[in-house]
Amino acid sequence: MTRIDFKNRKDAFISATRVVMMATAIGVIMGSCGGGGGNQQSAGKKTDVEAAKDLVAKAEDKSVTADNWQAFVKKEFGVDIAVPDGWKFNQVNALNFSETIITILIRFEKAGENAAKVSETARSLFDRTKALSSDGIFLIDVDVNGGGMKKGETFATFDDRFKPSMMYDGVSDIETYWYYKTSDGIKLVDVSAEKGRMTVKVEFNKVMKL
């Protein structure tokens, strides 16, 4: 496992967040497209996309599989994630960066016209994580220049957090996320969907402190 050394927790948070954003994006690309080439910017020099793919390959945790991901998520994040009604499990990717950041990407595909709304899956996760959280459900404000963090907006209900647009049909084109706090740290849930595919991302950044 490649190790990422940080000078301090603030730098760790900013650096790790950038790494995860890049790695997660590539993880989605790899899962949906089976990888890809990417053009070389110059001979012998890797593009950012290729570098991110290498990082993901090194961080991928093969021990998390289609058979055990639910138990793993329950253990690390405290929540049960069931396959929503009318959907089918497609793929799971687990990334473990230096034992500092755990990211799990769980993908589902719509299996019928009566599939449960993605918003209801998100609502259920919101309520369950809120019940676990010592600080409720919240966002995090980050000072990109100074590196500081503080607890941001808080939400009493899922409807406070998620405001659908007039075009939203309850199944497609949703993206919402939030943080919750347990005894071992601050964790993230992100639910998104597009064109009959749903992704639930859960992430635990062990260096994140408020």
PyMOL commands that set and color helices and strands:
alter all, ss='L'
color gray80, all
select helices_A, chain A and resi 9-33+48-59+69-77+118-132+158-161
alter helices_A, ss='H'
color red, helices_A
select strands_A, chain A and resi 87-97+101-110+137-142+149-155+174-182+185-194+197-205
alter strands_A, ss='S'
color yellow, strands_A
deselect
rebuild
show_as cartoon
